Amino acid sequence: MNEISSIEAALNLTFNDKALLRRALTHRSYINENPDYLLEDNERLEFLGDAVLDFITGEYLYHRFPEMAEGRLTNLRSALVRTETLAQFAVELKLGDHLFLGRGEEESGGRERLAILCDAFEALLGALYLDSGIETTREFVCKIIEPALQQILNLDTAKDAKSRLQELAQSHFRITPVYRTVKEQGPDHAKEFTVEALIGDKIYGQGQGFSKQTAAQAAAEQALDVLQQELLEADVL
């Protein structure tokens, strides 16, 4: 019970039914190695949490963007509930530290495995919904997804910058920008990339990110600012 209380404190949540929280954090590998364990694994809670998350996220986006088209809302929801995003939420909550895993799964890096972290986050939502209802679960989810949504919107702006940079470069120079990875640093699970945006032989921008795509987007945004200023000074724009 003390163990569950410490988990509640770490998550800033209080469960009426402590067994629900423990089930949410129990991977099937733990059940396989502990046949006398009295609880189920978290797969049924994960199933429920997935449905609850889809509903809350859809409702949140519907009210957050009252004029946005259905297709765009669908894309944003997909970005927010994909495995990588949910695993990142789990990392932020340090769920991996609290999972009940079998020895073999733990030794093979299960606490950092994206699928396991994603499932644990969804199972946590399923347990929270059963224990405290939709309002508490909605409050918990919305607090987490708002910063992630802003990041997604910022990336979309950067993607637009790549398109605009290409249009501007082709219009004035008849050249398509090229993106070149010039640096990789950090461990494999958290590698950071540095990418340059070139038009011809000139470097117009540089960006960093935890994927080459993100770094290229940041480089394009900087390059667009530089190119627009250059053309303004030349009285071309």
Legacy VTK file of the C-alpha trace (Angstrom):
# vtk DataFile Version 3.0
C-alpha trace
ASCII
DATASET POLYDATA
POINTS 237 float
0.000 0.000 0.000
2.883 2.376 0.746
4.212 1.694 -2.742
0.904 2.687 -4.339
0.723 5.816 -2.167
4.136 6.902 -3.414
2.971 6.364 -7.001
-0.131 8.456 -6.351
2.039 11.224 -4.947
4.316 11.120 -7.995
1.334 11.330 -10.358
-0.514 13.890 -8.205
-3.562 11.599 -8.255
-5.573 9.901 -5.517
-7.432 6.662 -6.243
-10.335 5.436 -4.167
-9.645 1.926 -5.439
-5.887 1.439 -5.155
-6.111 -1.909 -6.966
-7.198 -0.106 -10.136
-4.006 1.932 -10.167
-1.892 -1.158 -9.550
-3.655 -3.000 -12.398
-3.034 -0.066 -14.726
0.695 -0.391 -14.096
0.872 -4.191 -14.325
2.321 -5.536 -17.564
1.414 -9.062 -18.678
5.061 -10.136 -18.294
4.705 -9.617 -14.530
1.646 -11.882 -14.432
3.502 -14.549 -16.400
6.320 -14.613 -13.841
4.033 -14.276 -10.808
1.179 -16.775 -11.295
-0.138 -16.185 -7.753
-0.609 -12.448 -8.387
-4.235 -11.605 -7.621
-4.810 -8.851 -10.200
-5.184 -8.853 -13.979
-2.695 -7.183 -16.303
-3.457 -3.724 -17.715
-4.662 -4.738 -21.190
-8.406 -4.370 -20.511
-7.838 -1.002 -18.855
-5.723 0.025 -21.836
-8.642 -0.842 -24.139
-10.977 1.358 -22.104
-8.458 4.163 -21.740
-7.920 4.276 -25.498
-11.640 4.952 -26.030
-11.789 7.527 -23.225
-8.734 9.327 -24.602
-10.176 9.491 -28.118
-13.395 11.010 -26.787
-11.764 13.573 -24.496
-9.224 14.623 -27.116
-11.906 14.963 -29.788
-14.122 16.994 -27.467
-11.194 19.189 -26.422
-10.210 19.977 -30.024
-13.838 20.575 -31.026
-14.214 23.333 -28.424
-10.629 24.627 -28.731
-10.975 25.279 -32.484
-14.657 26.085 -33.171
-14.027 27.053 -36.812
-11.629 24.252 -37.767
-12.647 21.760 -40.460
-13.310 18.122 -39.545
-10.328 16.819 -41.504
-7.896 19.110 -39.695
-9.394 18.182 -36.320
-8.927 14.506 -37.182
-5.274 15.082 -38.074
-4.606 16.917 -34.832
-6.280 14.198 -32.773
-4.242 11.536 -34.583
-1.041 13.421 -33.764
-2.008 13.715 -30.109
-2.975 10.054 -29.582
-0.286 8.313 -31.635
2.021 5.889 -29.849
5.047 8.213 -29.750
3.068 11.090 -28.222
1.415 8.929 -25.563
4.745 7.327 -24.702
6.158 10.827 -24.206
3.301 11.627 -21.837
4.201 8.471 -19.920
7.837 9.587 -19.764
6.807 12.996 -18.424
4.773 11.242 -15.719
7.664 8.802 -15.073
5.273 5.872 -15.492
8.141 3.640 -16.558
9.624 3.892 -13.066
6.421 2.516 -11.531
5.552 -0.345 -13.895
5.280 -3.902 -12.611
7.313 -5.811 -15.204
8.626 -9.323 -15.461
12.354 -9.666 -14.928
13.010 -10.573 -18.555
11.013 -7.627 -19.887
12.736 -5.236 -17.525
16.203 -6.492 -18.421
15.449 -6.024 -22.116
14.579 -2.345 -21.611
10.826 -2.646 -21.123
10.613 0.471 -18.964
11.652 2.556 -21.965
9.752 0.644 -24.673
7.354 2.952 -26.518
4.509 0.441 -26.845
4.618 -0.479 -23.147
4.696 3.170 -22.068
1.850 4.059 -24.442
-0.293 1.176 -23.160
0.449 2.096 -19.546
-0.658 5.683 -20.126
-3.922 4.545 -21.708
-4.456 2.000 -18.921
-3.936 4.758 -16.367
-6.669 6.800 -18.050
-8.981 3.789 -18.060
-8.374 3.248 -14.358
-8.847 6.932 -13.557
-12.112 7.004 -15.486
-13.477 3.981 -13.606
-12.297 5.326 -10.271
-13.151 9.029 -10.496
-15.317 9.602 -13.547
-15.102 11.594 -16.750
-14.623 15.070 -15.249
-11.485 14.161 -13.308
-10.130 12.246 -16.280
-10.884 15.157 -18.630
-9.055 17.597 -16.356
-6.050 15.275 -16.160
-5.880 14.708 -19.933
-6.399 18.322 -20.996
-3.618 19.523 -18.714
-1.231 17.093 -20.414
-2.229 17.529 -24.051
-2.244 21.351 -24.190
1.590 21.723 -24.314
1.819 18.839 -26.790
-0.809 20.461 -28.992
1.173 23.703 -29.049
4.277 21.797 -30.150
2.319 20.130 -32.946
0.961 23.486 -34.117
4.469 24.971 -34.043
5.758 22.098 -36.167
2.960 22.699 -38.640
4.064 26.324 -38.892
7.599 25.127 -39.577
6.315 22.766 -42.271
4.600 25.726 -43.897
7.963 27.517 -43.736
9.562 24.712 -45.778
6.914 25.047 -48.462
7.211 28.834 -48.545
11.004 28.653 -48.638
10.843 26.322 -51.621
8.398 28.590 -53.443
10.512 31.680 -52.758
13.803 30.032 -53.745
12.380 28.628 -56.965
10.692 31.913 -57.805
13.809 34.076 -57.399
16.692 31.669 -58.013
15.085 28.738 -59.830
16.749 26.531 -57.201
15.184 24.060 -54.770
16.519 24.290 -51.173
18.617 21.374 -49.954
18.790 20.139 -46.345
22.065 18.731 -45.056
22.603 16.966 -41.736
25.854 18.313 -40.306
25.838 16.966 -36.742
24.448 14.141 -34.626
24.971 13.998 -30.877
23.617 12.226 -27.827
22.626 8.614 -27.074
20.578 6.633 -29.605
17.319 7.020 -27.655
17.722 10.828 -27.416
19.891 11.788 -30.367
19.849 15.449 -31.434
20.420 16.443 -35.054
21.696 19.674 -36.579
20.545 20.377 -40.128
21.470 23.204 -42.506
19.210 24.663 -45.202
21.100 25.617 -48.353
20.057 27.464 -51.482
22.741 26.794 -54.022
26.037 26.904 -52.126
24.854 29.350 -49.473
23.696 28.300 -46.010
20.553 30.240 -45.160
19.486 28.522 -41.961
20.393 25.981 -39.309
18.119 24.067 -36.953
18.270 21.457 -34.203
15.813 18.739 -33.252
15.424 15.209 -31.959
14.673 14.021 -35.492
16.130 15.063 -38.835
12.681 16.178 -39.952
12.214 18.480 -36.960
15.710 19.913 -37.373
15.110 20.527 -41.090
11.850 22.300 -40.296
13.628 24.600 -37.841
16.370 25.265 -40.411
13.753 26.151 -43.043
12.062 28.604 -40.710
15.350 30.417 -40.047
16.291 30.307 -43.732
12.969 31.814 -44.729
13.529 34.770 -42.385
17.045 35.321 -43.759
15.982 35.049 -47.394
12.992 37.352 -46.956
15.218 39.981 -45.321
17.785 39.619 -48.101
15.158 40.118 -50.787
13.641 43.082 -48.948
17.030 44.786 -48.759
17.476 44.152 -52.482
13.996 45.677 -53.016
12.831 42.481 -54.719
9.882 41.660 -52.455
LINES 1 238
237 0 1 2 3 4 5 6 7 8 9 10 11 12 13 14 15 16 17 18 19 20 21 22 23 24 25 26 27 28 29 30 31 32 33 34 35 36 37 38 39 40 41 42 43 44 45 46 47 48 49 50 51 52 53 54 55 56 57 58 59 60 61 62 63 64 65 66 67 68 69 70 71 72 73 74 75 76 77 78 79 80 81 82 83 84 85 86 87 88 89 90 91 92 93 94 95 96 97 98 99 100 101 102 103 104 105 106 107 108 109 110 111 112 113 114 115 116 117 118 119 120 121 122 123 124 125 126 127 128 129 130 131 132 133 134 135 136 137 138 139 140 141 142 143 144 145 146 147 148 149 150 151 152 153 154 155 156 157 158 159 160 161 162 163 164 165 166 167 168 169 170 171 172 173 174 175 176 177 178 179 180 181 182 183 184 185 186 187 188 189 190 191 192 193 194 195 196 197 198 199 200 201 202 203 204 205 206 207 208 209 210 211 212 213 214 215 216 217 218 219 220 221 222 223 224 225 226 227 228 229 230 231 232 233 234 235 236
